């Protein structure tokens, strides 16, 4: 499989999302610092929490609208509104005026746009791809995402404080280019069945019924829960593990540098990013010779075990070796995990399913918040056991539903082959 063989929509989306993500990561990871400078830590925490819950709520609407009105309409609407929001943010952080409250509102509008367009974007990529090429497609997108985070985060760290206006100019320009590409170069990938115009209350009842059907898909719900339980291990590095290392790891010499817990947490994150960037493009070919179920279960086990060691150990070499194994397992796991997610939903409810699976990020963050809270009441060893227990519960769940997952994937491939 070669990149040149992908559908034009896939190639455009990969290039566009890389550029948008790189610029976005120069700004948005640092917005908590921006808001805290104007509103203080307590108010900033509340504002960011509101932002998260707005995103969760609007994801339901994004999935429903995409399945009932088409992917492109929703994406175009969201991208146009996003461009307007970025332009307002640029004006509100210009050399002539600074309006932090309006900037926050525009941030929230950006979150709403991501929530609306996210399920449609994912569904469109699955619509135009073939089952045989999806693992490779997801590998490239995973590599692209990590590379954009690494580039954007590094440049943003140097430019955010003194050149925020210029960064917003760049973000607005890239957003406008995105709108242009989607409007003129990307076609609709899913045309829903024609329906008569319905009242708002009717749409509300249809949306509720649609998501009720999603939650009645026992296999999909169990798979989503398993992925969240495994995924939370990685997010602990930016939550409990980062706090623990900062408090417990004494300053010591690493090669030629003096490092403390905060620096080690940053180095572990860098190690993970570098390994992913170097190997993600080869992940699909690395796992192709093995059964998806075996790769999924084994890589998830190693991933959880690696992060369990990171959550407990204060030995530098144990930390870095454990992160090496966890990162290698992550590279193997992600394309298979995404391929399963792509194969589970029926075509006419694809966005609704993806909206639910997309909430895994938020649910994993909530688990991390819970572990930070309980760490105030139990020992660090006890907290590590809780974290590891949650992760291994996800691995056990994946092991139990593995045969059913393979059966569903085989059925999906058969159906899509008949339609091709």
C-alpha positions as CSV (number, residue, x, y, z in Angstrom):
1,X,0.0,0.0,0.0
2,X,1.4,3.4,-1.0
3,X,0.3,6.9,0.0
4,X,-0.3,7.8,-3.6
5,X,-3.0,5.1,-3.8
6,X,-5.2,6.7,-1.2
7,X,-8.4,8.4,-2.2
8,X,-7.8,12.1,-2.9
9,X,-9.9,13.0,0.2
10,X,-7.6,11.1,2.5
11,X,-4.5,12.7,1.1
12,X,-6.0,16.2,1.4
13,X,-7.3,15.6,4.9
14,X,-3.9,14.2,6.1
15,X,-2.0,17.2,4.7
16,X,-4.5,19.7,6.0
17,X,-4.9,18.2,9.5
18,X,-1.1,18.1,9.9
19,X,-0.8,21.8,9.1
20,X,-3.8,22.8,11.2
21,X,-2.7,20.7,14.2
22,X,0.9,22.0,14.0
23,X,-0.3,25.6,14.2
24,X,-3.0,24.8,16.7
25,X,-0.4,23.1,19.0
26,X,1.6,26.3,19.0
27,X,-1.3,28.0,20.8
28,X,-3.9,25.9,22.5
29,X,-1.7,23.8,24.9
30,X,-0.6,27.1,26.4
31,X,-4.0,28.8,26.7
32,X,-4.4,27.6,30.3
33,X,-1.3,29.8,31.1
34,X,-2.9,32.7,29.1
35,X,-6.2,32.4,31.0
36,X,-4.6,32.0,34.4
37,X,-2.7,35.3,33.9
38,X,-6.0,37.1,33.5
39,X,-8.5,35.2,35.7
40,X,-6.4,33.3,38.2
41,X,-6.0,29.5,38.7
42,X,-9.4,28.8,40.3
43,X,-11.5,30.6,37.7
44,X,-9.3,29.2,34.9
45,X,-9.9,25.6,36.2
46,X,-13.7,26.2,36.1
47,X,-13.5,27.7,32.6
48,X,-11.5,24.8,31.2
49,X,-13.9,22.3,32.9
50,X,-16.8,24.1,31.2
51,X,-15.0,23.8,27.9
52,X,-14.5,20.0,28.3
53,X,-18.2,19.4,29.1
54,X,-19.3,21.6,26.2
55,X,-17.2,19.4,23.9
56,X,-18.7,16.2,25.3
57,X,-22.3,17.5,24.9
58,X,-21.9,18.8,21.4
59,X,-20.2,15.6,20.1
60,X,-23.7,13.9,20.3
61,X,-25.1,16.6,18.0
62,X,-22.1,16.3,15.6
63,X,-22.5,12.5,15.2
64,X,-26.3,12.8,14.7
65,X,-26.1,15.7,12.2
66,X,-23.4,13.9,10.1
67,X,-25.5,10.7,9.8
68,X,-28.7,12.6,8.9
69,X,-27.5,15.6,6.8
70,X,-24.2,14.4,5.3
71,X,-20.6,14.7,6.3
72,X,-19.4,17.7,4.1
73,X,-22.2,20.1,5.2
74,X,-21.3,19.7,8.9
75,X,-17.6,20.0,8.2
76,X,-17.9,23.1,6.1
77,X,-20.2,24.8,8.6
78,X,-17.8,24.0,11.5
79,X,-14.7,25.1,9.6
80,X,-16.3,28.4,8.5
81,X,-17.3,29.2,12.1
82,X,-13.9,28.1,13.3
83,X,-12.2,30.6,10.9
84,X,-14.4,33.4,12.2
85,X,-13.5,32.4,15.8
86,X,-9.8,32.4,15.0
87,X,-10.1,35.8,13.3
88,X,-11.8,37.3,16.3
89,X,-9.2,35.8,18.6
90,X,-6.5,37.4,16.5
91,X,-8.2,40.8,16.7
92,X,-8.7,40.4,20.5
93,X,-4.9,39.7,21.0
94,X,-3.5,42.3,18.6
95,X,-1.0,45.0,19.6
96,X,-3.9,47.5,19.9
97,X,-6.4,45.5,22.1
98,X,-6.5,42.6,24.5
99,X,-9.8,41.0,25.4
100,X,-9.3,37.7,27.3
101,X,-13.0,37.0,28.0
102,X,-13.9,37.2,24.3
103,X,-10.8,35.1,23.6
104,X,-12.2,32.4,26.0
105,X,-15.6,32.5,24.3
106,X,-13.9,32.0,20.9
107,X,-12.0,29.1,22.4
108,X,-15.3,27.5,23.4
109,X,-16.7,28.1,19.9
110,X,-13.6,26.3,18.6
111,X,-14.3,23.4,21.0
112,X,-17.9,23.3,19.7
113,X,-16.6,23.2,16.1
114,X,-14.3,20.3,16.9
115,X,-17.2,18.5,18.6
116,X,-19.5,19.0,15.6
117,X,-16.9,18.2,12.8
118,X,-14.9,15.5,14.6
119,X,-17.3,12.5,14.1
120,X,-17.9,13.7,10.5
121,X,-14.2,13.9,9.7
122,X,-13.5,10.4,11.1
123,X,-16.6,9.0,9.3
124,X,-15.6,10.6,6.0
125,X,-12.2,9.0,6.1
126,X,-13.7,5.6,6.7
127,X,-16.3,6.1,4.0
128,X,-13.7,6.7,1.3
129,X,-11.2,4.1,2.5
130,X,-11.1,0.3,1.9
131,X,-10.8,-2.1,4.8
132,X,-7.4,-3.4,3.5
133,X,-5.8,0.1,3.6
134,X,-7.2,1.4,6.9
135,X,-4.4,0.2,9.2
136,X,-1.9,2.0,7.0
137,X,-4.1,5.1,6.8
138,X,-4.4,5.2,10.6
139,X,-0.7,4.7,11.0
140,X,0.1,7.7,8.8
141,X,-2.5,9.8,10.6
142,X,-1.1,8.8,14.0
143,X,2.4,9.7,12.9
144,X,1.2,13.0,11.4
145,X,-0.6,13.8,14.7
146,X,2.4,13.2,16.9
147,X,4.8,15.0,14.5
148,X,2.5,18.0,14.5
149,X,2.3,18.0,18.3
150,X,6.0,17.8,18.6
151,X,6.7,20.6,16.1
152,X,3.9,22.8,17.2
153,X,4.6,22.4,20.9
154,X,8.3,23.1,20.5
155,X,7.8,26.3,18.4
156,X,4.9,27.4,20.5
157,X,7.0,27.2,23.7
158,X,9.3,29.8,22.2
159,X,6.8,32.1,20.4
160,X,3.6,32.0,22.5
161,X,4.6,34.6,25.1
162,X,5.8,37.3,22.8
163,X,4.3,36.5,19.4
164,X,0.7,35.4,20.1
165,X,-0.8,37.9,17.6
166,X,1.4,36.5,14.8
167,X,0.5,32.9,15.8
168,X,-3.2,33.8,15.5
169,X,-2.6,35.3,12.1
170,X,-1.0,32.1,11.0
171,X,-3.8,30.0,12.5
172,X,-6.5,32.2,10.7
173,X,-4.7,31.8,7.4
174,X,-4.4,28.0,7.7
175,X,-8.1,27.9,8.7
176,X,-9.1,29.8,5.6
177,X,-7.0,27.5,3.5
178,X,-8.8,24.5,5.1
179,X,-12.2,26.0,4.2
180,X,-11.1,26.5,0.6
181,X,-9.8,22.9,0.3
182,X,-12.9,21.3,1.8
183,X,-15.4,23.4,-0.2
184,X,-13.6,23.0,-3.6
185,X,-11.6,19.8,-3.5
186,X,-13.4,17.3,-1.2
187,X,-16.7,15.7,-2.2
188,X,-19.5,14.4,-0.1
189,X,-18.8,10.8,1.1
190,X,-22.2,9.9,2.5
191,X,-25.6,10.9,1.2
192,X,-28.3,10.0,3.8
193,X,-31.7,8.8,2.7
194,X,-34.0,11.7,1.8
195,X,-36.4,12.6,4.5
196,X,-39.2,15.0,4.8
197,X,-38.4,18.2,6.7
198,X,-39.0,17.4,10.4
199,X,-39.7,19.6,13.4
200,X,-37.0,20.2,16.0
201,X,-38.8,18.0,18.5
202,X,-38.8,15.2,16.0
203,X,-35.1,15.5,15.4
204,X,-34.5,15.5,19.2
205,X,-36.5,12.2,19.5
206,X,-34.6,10.7,16.5
207,X,-31.3,11.7,18.0
208,X,-32.2,10.1,21.4
209,X,-33.3,6.9,19.6
210,X,-30.2,6.9,17.4
211,X,-27.9,7.0,20.4
212,X,-30.0,4.5,22.3
213,X,-29.4,2.1,19.5
214,X,-25.6,2.8,19.7
215,X,-25.6,2.1,23.4
216,X,-27.6,-1.1,22.8
217,X,-24.7,-2.4,20.7
218,X,-23.1,-4.4,23.5
219,X,-19.9,-5.2,21.7
220,X,-19.2,-1.6,20.7
221,X,-19.8,-0.3,24.3
222,X,-17.6,-3.0,25.8
223,X,-14.8,-2.2,23.3
224,X,-15.1,1.5,24.0
225,X,-14.9,0.9,27.7
226,X,-11.9,-1.3,27.3
227,X,-10.0,1.3,25.2
228,X,-10.8,4.0,27.8
229,X,-9.4,1.8,30.6
230,X,-6.2,1.1,28.7
231,X,-5.9,4.7,27.4
232,X,-6.0,6.4,30.8
233,X,-2.6,4.9,31.6
234,X,-0.9,7.2,29.1
235,X,-2.8,10.3,30.3
236,X,-1.6,9.6,33.9
237,X,1.8,11.0,32.8
238,X,0.3,14.5,32.6
239,X,-1.7,14.0,35.8
240,X,-0.9,11.8,38.8
241,X,2.5,10.5,37.5
242,X,3.7,14.0,36.8
243,X,2.7,15.2,40.2
244,X,4.3,12.2,41.9
245,X,7.6,12.6,40.1
246,X,7.7,16.3,40.9
247,X,7.1,15.5,44.6
248,X,9.1,12.3,45.1
249,X,11.9,12.1,42.6
250,X,15.1,13.7,44.1
251,X,17.3,15.9,41.9
252,X,20.0,13.7,40.4
253,X,22.5,13.4,37.5
254,X,21.3,12.0,34.2
255,X,24.4,11.7,31.9
256,X,25.6,15.3,32.0
257,X,22.5,17.1,33.4
258,X,21.0,17.6,36.8
259,X,17.3,16.7,36.6
260,X,14.4,16.6,39.0
261,X,10.9,15.1,38.8
262,X,9.4,17.8,36.5
263,X,12.3,17.5,34.0
264,X,12.1,13.7,34.0
265,X,8.3,13.8,33.3
266,X,9.1,16.1,30.3
267,X,11.9,13.7,29.1
268,X,9.6,10.7,29.4
269,X,7.0,12.5,27.2
270,X,9.7,13.5,24.7
271,X,10.9,9.8,24.6
272,X,7.4,8.7,23.8
273,X,6.9,11.3,21.1
274,X,10.3,10.5,19.4
275,X,9.6,6.7,19.4
276,X,6.2,7.2,17.9
277,X,7.4,9.7,15.3
278,X,10.2,7.3,14.2
279,X,8.1,4.1,14.1
280,X,4.5,5.0,13.5
281,X,4.8,4.9,9.7
282,X,6.0,1.3,9.9
283,X,3.4,0.1,12.4
284,X,0.9,-1.3,9.8
285,X,3.6,-3.4,8.2
286,X,5.0,-4.5,11.5
287,X,1.7,-5.9,12.7
288,X,0.4,-7.2,9.4
289,X,1.9,-10.7,9.8
290,X,0.0,-11.3,13.1
291,X,-3.6,-11.6,14.0
292,X,-5.2,-8.3,15.0
293,X,-6.6,-9.8,18.2
294,X,-3.2,-11.0,19.3
295,X,-1.6,-7.7,18.6
296,X,-4.3,-5.8,20.4
297,X,-4.2,-7.9,23.6
298,X,-0.4,-8.3,23.8
299,X,0.4,-4.7,23.0
300,X,-2.2,-3.4,25.4
301,X,-0.7,-5.6,28.2
302,X,2.8,-4.3,27.6
303,X,1.5,-0.8,27.3
304,X,-0.3,-1.0,30.7
305,X,2.6,-2.8,32.3
306,X,5.1,-0.1,31.1
307,X,3.0,2.8,32.4
308,X,2.3,0.9,35.7
309,X,6.1,0.8,36.3
310,X,6.3,4.5,35.4
311,X,3.5,5.3,37.9
312,X,5.5,3.6,40.7
313,X,9.2,3.6,40.2
314,X,11.7,6.3,41.1
315,X,14.7,4.6,39.4
316,X,15.6,6.7,36.3
317,X,16.7,3.7,34.2
318,X,13.6,1.7,35.1
319,X,11.4,4.7,34.1
320,X,13.1,5.2,30.7
321,X,13.1,1.4,29.9
322,X,9.5,1.1,30.9
323,X,8.6,4.1,28.7
324,X,10.5,2.5,25.8
325,X,8.4,-0.7,26.0
326,X,5.1,1.2,26.6
327,X,5.8,3.4,23.5
328,X,6.7,0.5,21.3
329,X,3.4,-1.2,22.4
330,X,1.5,2.0,21.7
331,X,2.9,2.1,18.1
332,X,1.7,-1.4,17.5
333,X,-1.7,-1.0,19.3
334,X,-3.1,2.2,17.8
335,X,-3.6,1.2,14.1
336,X,-5.2,-2.1,15.1
337,X,-7.4,-0.2,17.7
338,X,-8.5,2.3,15.1
339,X,-9.2,-0.4,12.5
340,X,-11.5,-2.2,15.0
341,X,-13.3,1.1,15.7
342,X,-13.7,1.7,11.9
343,X,-15.2,-1.8,11.5
344,X,-17.8,-1.8,14.3
345,X,-20.3,0.9,13.2
346,X,-23.0,0.3,10.5
347,X,-22.6,2.8,7.6
348,X,-25.8,4.8,8.3
349,X,-24.8,5.4,12.0
350,X,-21.1,5.7,11.6
351,X,-20.7,9.2,12.9
352,X,-22.9,8.5,15.9
353,X,-20.8,5.6,16.8
354,X,-17.6,7.6,16.3
355,X,-19.0,10.5,18.4
356,X,-19.3,8.0,21.4
357,X,-15.9,6.5,20.8
358,X,-14.4,10.0,20.5
359,X,-15.5,10.7,24.1
360,X,-12.9,8.2,25.3
361,X,-10.4,11.0,25.6
362,X,-12.6,13.0,28.0
363,X,-13.6,9.8,30.0
364,X,-9.9,8.9,30.3
365,X,-9.2,12.4,31.6
366,X,-12.0,12.0,34.2
367,X,-10.4,8.8,35.4
368,X,-7.1,10.6,35.8
369,X,-8.8,13.4,37.8
370,X,-10.3,10.6,40.0
371,X,-6.8,9.1,40.6
372,X,-5.3,12.5,41.5
373,X,-8.0,12.9,44.1
374,X,-7.6,9.5,45.7
375,X,-3.8,9.9,45.8
376,X,-4.4,12.4,48.6
377,X,-5.8,9.7,50.8
378,X,-3.8,6.6,49.9
379,X,-0.1,5.8,49.4
380,X,1.7,6.2,46.1
381,X,2.0,2.4,45.9
382,X,-1.7,2.1,46.5
383,X,-2.5,4.7,43.8
384,X,-0.2,2.9,41.3
385,X,-2.1,-0.4,42.1
386,X,-5.4,1.4,41.4
387,X,-4.1,2.8,38.1
388,X,-2.6,-0.5,37.0
389,X,-5.8,-2.4,38.1
390,X,-7.9,-0.1,35.9
391,X,-5.5,-0.7,32.9
392,X,-5.4,-4.5,33.3
393,X,-9.2,-4.6,33.6
394,X,-9.2,-3.1,30.1
395,X,-6.8,-5.7,28.8
396,X,-8.9,-8.5,30.3
397,X,-12.0,-7.0,28.7
398,X,-10.3,-6.9,25.3
399,X,-9.2,-10.6,25.8
400,X,-12.8,-11.6,26.5
401,X,-14.4,-9.8,23.5
402,X,-11.6,-10.5,21.1
403,X,-13.4,-13.4,19.2
404,X,-16.5,-11.3,18.8
405,X,-14.5,-8.3,17.5
406,X,-12.9,-10.5,14.8
407,X,-16.3,-11.9,13.8
408,X,-17.7,-8.3,13.4
409,X,-14.7,-7.2,11.4
410,X,-15.0,-10.2,9.0
411,X,-18.7,-9.4,8.5
412,X,-17.9,-5.7,7.8
413,X,-15.3,-6.6,5.2
414,X,-17.7,-9.0,3.5
415,X,-20.4,-6.3,3.4
416,X,-18.1,-3.6,2.1
417,X,-16.7,-6.0,-0.5
418,X,-20.2,-6.6,-1.8
419,X,-20.9,-2.9,-2.1
420,X,-17.6,-2.1,-3.8
